Each structure stands twice: as structure tokens, then as C-alpha cells.
Amino acid sequence: MDNDQLLSEIKALLEGVESRLREYVYDTETKLMRAFAQWQVSSEARMKTVEVNLIPLMERQSAIEALQAEMERRLNAIEHPPRQVKALSTLGWRDMQIGISSES
């Protein structure tokens, strides 16, 4: 066998290996894509179920938060009642004479 013939055989072997490797990679990619597609479908179904179940819980949470805010407002009103300011007339200020004295 001469060098040219040996080189041709090596090239042919390498081309065969390359061809099988490409086919293997393509098949693996296809399997992965199918597996991810199936996972995506089942994952979307689970997420929709979670979202549907979450809506009533979020509504209940909003209602509870509104009740909590109302209770805090009432408790705050009990603990710190608003100051009642008496009208000036009830304090006798109407009868006070404010003005410039006659001495000036």
C-alpha cells in the first residue's frame, strides 16, 4: 500500500465516522426537543392549575387585608381617641376683654 491509498482509506473512515456522528447528534437533538416539548405541555397544564387555584386565595387575602386594616383603624381610634377641642365660647373667652388698655 502506498501513501495515497492509505490516505484515501483514512479519509473514507473519517467521513464514515463523521457521518455517523452527525446522525447521532441529530437523533439526540430530536429526542431532547421532543422531551422538552412534552415537559412544556405538562408544565403549562400544572401552571394553569396553580393559577386557577391561586385566584380565590388572592381574593381571600385581599379581603383579609381589608378587614385587618379596618380593625387596626378601629383599634387605633380606641387607643388614641381624637382630642375634643372645646369651643372658645364654652371656655369663657367671649367674656375676656382683649384690647389696648386705656393707659397707653
DRENPA-3360 file (N, C-alpha, C; in nm, 2 decimals, always signed):
BEGIN
1 = MDNDQLLS = +0.08/-0.12/+0.00/+0.00/+0.00/+0.00/+0.09/+0.12/+0.00 ~ +0.05/+0.21/-0.09/+0.13/+0.34/-0.09/+0.06/+0.44/-0.01 ~ +0.12/+0.55/+0.01/+0.07/+0.66/+0.10/-0.06/+0.72/+0.05 ~ -0.08/+0.73/-0.08/-0.20/+0.79/-0.13/-0.32/+0.70/-0.10 ~ -0.30/+0.57/-0.12/-0.41/+0.48/-0.09/-0.44/+0.47/+0.06 ~ -0.34/+0.48/+0.14/-0.36/+0.48/+0.29/-0.43/+0.61/+0.33 ~ -0.39/+0.72/+0.27/-0.46/+0.84/+0.30/-0.61/+0.84/+0.25 ~ -0.64/+0.78/+0.14/-0.77/+0.77/+0.09/-0.86/+0.68/+0.19;
9 = EIKALLEG = -0.80/+0.57/+0.24/-0.87/+0.49/+0.33/-0.90/+0.56/+0.46 ~ -0.80/+0.63/+0.51/-0.82/+0.71/+0.63/-0.93/+0.82/+0.62 ~ -0.93/+0.88/+0.50/-1.03/+0.98/+0.47/-1.17/+0.92/+0.47 ~ -1.18/+0.80/+0.40/-1.31/+0.73/+0.40/-1.36/+0.69/+0.53 ~ -1.27/+0.64/+0.62/-1.30/+0.61/+0.75/-1.35/+0.73/+0.83 ~ -1.28/+0.84/+0.82/-1.31/+0.96/+0.89/-1.45/+1.01/+0.84 ~ -1.47/+1.01/+0.71/-1.60/+1.05/+0.66/-1.71/+0.97/+0.72 ~ -1.69/+0.84/+0.73/-1.79/+0.75/+0.78/-1.82/+0.78/+0.93;
17 = VESRLREY = -1.71/+0.80/+1.01/-1.73/+0.84/+1.15/-1.80/+0.97/+1.16 ~ -1.76/+1.07/+1.08/-1.83/+1.20/+1.08/-1.98/+1.19/+1.05 ~ -2.01/+1.10/+0.95/-2.15/+1.09/+0.91/-2.23/+1.02/+1.02 ~ -2.17/+0.92/+1.08/-2.24/+0.85/+1.20/-2.26/+0.95/+1.31 ~ -2.15/+1.03/+1.34/-2.16/+1.12/+1.45/-2.26/+1.23/+1.42 ~ -2.27/+1.28/+1.30/-2.38/+1.38/+1.27/-2.52/+1.32/+1.29 ~ -2.53/+1.20/+1.25/-2.66/+1.13/+1.26/-2.70/+1.11/+1.41 ~ -2.60/+1.07/+1.49/-2.62/+1.05/+1.63/-2.65/+1.19/+1.70;
25 = VYDTETKL = -2.58/+1.29/+1.66/-2.61/+1.43/+1.72/-2.75/+1.47/+1.68 ~ -2.79/+1.45/+1.56/-2.92/+1.49/+1.51/-3.03/+1.41/+1.58 ~ -3.01/+1.28/+1.60/-3.11/+1.20/+1.67/-3.12/+1.24/+1.82 ~ -3.01/+1.27/+1.88/-3.01/+1.32/+2.02/-3.08/+1.45/+2.03 ~ -3.05/+1.54/+1.94/-3.12/+1.67/+1.94/-3.27/+1.65/+1.93 ~ -3.31/+1.56/+1.84/-3.46/+1.54/+1.82/-3.52/+1.48/+1.94 ~ -3.45/+1.39/+2.01/-3.51/+1.33/+2.13/-3.52/+1.43/+2.24 ~ -3.42/+1.52/+2.25/-3.42/+1.62/+2.35/-3.54/+1.72/+2.33;
33 = MRAFAQWQ = -3.55/+1.76/+2.20/-3.66/+1.85/+2.16/-3.79/+1.80/+2.20 ~ -3.81/+1.67/+2.17/-3.94/+1.60/+2.20/-3.97/+1.60/+2.35 ~ -3.86/+1.56/+2.42/-3.87/+1.55/+2.57/-3.91/+1.69/+2.63 ~ -3.84/+1.79/+2.58/-3.87/+1.93/+2.63/-4.01/+1.97/+2.59 ~ -4.06/+1.94/+2.47/-4.19/+1.97/+2.43/-4.30/+1.91/+2.51 ~ -4.28/+1.78/+2.55/-4.37/+1.71/+2.64/-4.37/+1.77/+2.78 ~ -4.25/+1.81/+2.82/-4.23/+1.87/+2.96/-4.30/+2.00/+2.96 ~ -4.29/+2.08/+2.85/-4.35/+2.21/+2.84/-4.51/+2.20/+2.85;
41 = VSSEARMK = -4.56/+2.10/+2.78/-4.71/+2.08/+2.78/-4.76/+2.05/+2.92 ~ -4.69/+1.96/+2.98/-4.73/+1.92/+3.12/-4.70/+2.03/+3.22 ~ -4.60/+2.10/+3.20/-4.56/+2.22/+3.29/-4.67/+2.33/+3.28 ~ -4.71/+2.36/+3.15/-4.81/+2.46/+3.13/-4.94/+2.42/+3.19 ~ -4.98/+2.29/+3.18/-5.10/+2.25/+3.25/-5.09/+2.26/+3.40 ~ -4.98/+2.23/+3.46/-4.96/+2.25/+3.60/-4.97/+2.39/+3.64 ~ -4.91/+2.48/+3.57/-4.91/+2.62/+3.60/-5.05/+2.68/+3.59 ~ -5.13/+2.64/+3.49/-5.27/+2.68/+3.47/-5.35/+2.64/+3.60;
49 = TVEVNLIP = -5.33/+2.52/+3.64/-5.40/+2.47/+3.76/-5.36/+2.55/+3.88 ~ -5.23/+2.58/+3.90/-5.19/+2.66/+4.01/-5.25/+2.80/+4.00 ~ -5.25/+2.86/+3.88/-5.30/+3.00/+3.87/-5.45/+3.00/+3.90 ~ -5.53/+2.90/+3.85/-5.67/+2.89/+3.88/-5.70/+2.88/+4.03 ~ -5.62/+2.80/+4.09/-5.63/+2.78/+4.24/-5.58/+2.90/+4.32 ~ -5.50/+2.98/+4.26/-5.44/+3.09/+4.33/-5.54/+3.21/+4.33 ~ -5.62/+3.22/+4.23/-5.71/+3.34/+4.22/-5.80/+3.35/+4.35 ~ -5.87/+3.24/+4.39/-5.95/+3.26/+4.51/-5.87/+3.29/+4.63;
57 = LMERQSAI = -5.75/+3.24/+4.64/-5.67/+3.27/+4.76/-5.62/+3.41/+4.76 ~ -5.60/+3.47/+4.64/-5.56/+3.61/+4.64/-5.68/+3.70/+4.67 ~ -5.80/+3.66/+4.63/-5.92/+3.73/+4.67/-5.94/+3.73/+4.82 ~ -5.92/+3.61/+4.88/-5.94/+3.60/+5.02/-5.83/+3.68/+5.10 ~ -5.71/+3.68/+5.04/-5.60/+3.76/+5.11/-5.64/+3.91/+5.10 ~ -5.69/+3.95/+4.99/-5.73/+4.10/+4.98/-5.84/+4.13/+5.08 ~ -5.94/+4.04/+5.10/-6.05/+4.06/+5.19/-5.99/+4.06/+5.33 ~ -5.90/+3.97/+5.36/-5.84/+3.97/+5.50/-5.76/+4.09/+5.53;
65 = EALQAEME = -5.69/+4.14/+5.43/-5.61/+4.26/+5.45/-5.70/+4.38/+5.47 ~ -5.81/+4.39/+5.40/-5.90/+4.50/+5.42/-5.96/+4.49/+5.56 ~ -6.00/+4.37/+5.60/-6.05/+4.36/+5.74/-5.94/+4.40/+5.84 ~ -5.82/+4.35/+5.82/-5.71/+4.39/+5.91/-5.69/+4.54/+5.92 ~ -5.70/+4.60/+5.81/-5.68/+4.75/+5.80/-5.79/+4.82/+5.88 ~ -5.91/+4.77/+5.86/-6.03/+4.83/+5.94/-6.01/+4.80/+6.09 ~ -5.97/+4.68/+6.13/-5.95/+4.65/+6.27/-5.84/+4.74/+6.33 ~ -5.73/+4.76/+6.25/-5.62/+4.84/+6.30/-5.67/+4.99/+6.32;
73 = RRLNAIEH = -5.75/+5.03/+6.22/-5.81/+5.17/+6.23/-5.89/+5.18/+6.36 ~ -5.98/+5.09/+6.38/-6.07/+5.09/+6.50/-5.99/+5.08/+6.63 ~ -5.89/+4.99/+6.63/-5.81/+4.98/+6.75/-5.73/+5.11/+6.78 ~ -5.68/+5.17/+6.67/-5.61/+5.30/+6.69/-5.70/+5.40/+6.74 ~ -5.83/+5.40/+6.70/-5.92/+5.50/+6.74/-5.95/+5.48/+6.89 ~ -5.95/+5.35/+6.94/-5.98/+5.32/+7.08/-5.86/+5.36/+7.16 ~ -5.74/+5.33/+7.12/-5.62/+5.36/+7.19/-5.59/+5.50/+7.20 ~ -5.61/+5.57/+7.09/-5.58/+5.71/+7.08/-5.70/+5.79/+7.03;
81 = PPRQVKAL = -5.80/+5.81/+7.11/-5.92/+5.88/+7.07/-5.88/+6.03/+7.02 ~ -5.96/+6.08/+6.93/-5.93/+6.21/+6.89/-5.95/+6.31/+7.00 ~ -5.87/+6.41/+7.01/-5.89/+6.51/+7.11/-6.01/+6.60/+7.08 ~ -6.08/+6.62/+7.18/-6.20/+6.71/+7.16/-6.16/+6.85/+7.21 ~ -6.17/+6.94/+7.11/-6.14/+7.08/+7.14/-6.27/+7.15/+7.18 ~ -6.27/+7.21/+7.29/-6.39/+7.29/+7.33/-6.40/+7.42/+7.26 ~ -6.52/+7.45/+7.23/-6.53/+7.58/+7.16/-6.49/+7.69/+7.25 ~ -6.44/+7.80/+7.19/-6.39/+7.91/+7.27/-6.50/+7.97/+7.36;
89 = STLGWRDM = -6.62/+7.97/+7.31/-6.73/+8.03/+7.39/-6.75/+7.95/+7.52 ~ -6.73/+7.82/+7.52/-6.75/+7.74/+7.64/-6.64/+7.76/+7.74 ~ -6.53/+7.82/+7.70/-6.42/+7.84/+7.79/-6.42/+7.98/+7.86 ~ -6.52/+8.06/+7.82/-6.53/+8.19/+7.88/-6.45/+8.30/+7.81 ~ -6.40/+8.26/+7.69/-6.32/+8.36/+7.62/-6.40/+8.47/+7.57 ~ -6.52/+8.45/+7.55/-6.60/+8.56/+7.49/-6.61/+8.67/+7.59 ~ -6.61/+8.64/+7.72/-6.62/+8.74/+7.82/-6.49/+8.81/+7.84 ~ -6.38/+8.76/+7.80/-6.25/+8.82/+7.82/-6.23/+8.94/+7.73;
97 = QIGISSES = -6.17/+9.04/+7.79/-6.15/+9.16/+7.71/-6.01/+9.17/+7.67 ~ -5.99/+9.16/+7.54/-5.86/+9.17/+7.48/-5.86/+9.30/+7.41 ~ -5.76/+9.38/+7.44/-5.75/+9.51/+7.37/-5.64/+9.59/+7.43 ~ -5.64/+9.71/+7.38/-5.54/+9.80/+7.43/-5.59/+9.87/+7.56 ~ -5.51/+9.87/+7.66/-5.55/+9.93/+7.78/-5.56/+10.08/+7.76 ~ -5.64/+10.14/+7.85/-5.66/+10.29/+7.84/-5.54/+10.36/+7.89 ~ -5.44/+10.29/+7.94/-5.32/+10.36/+7.99/-5.23/+10.40/+7.88 ~ -5.24/+10.34/+7.76/-5.14/+10.37/+7.66/-5.17/+10.49/+7.59;
% end
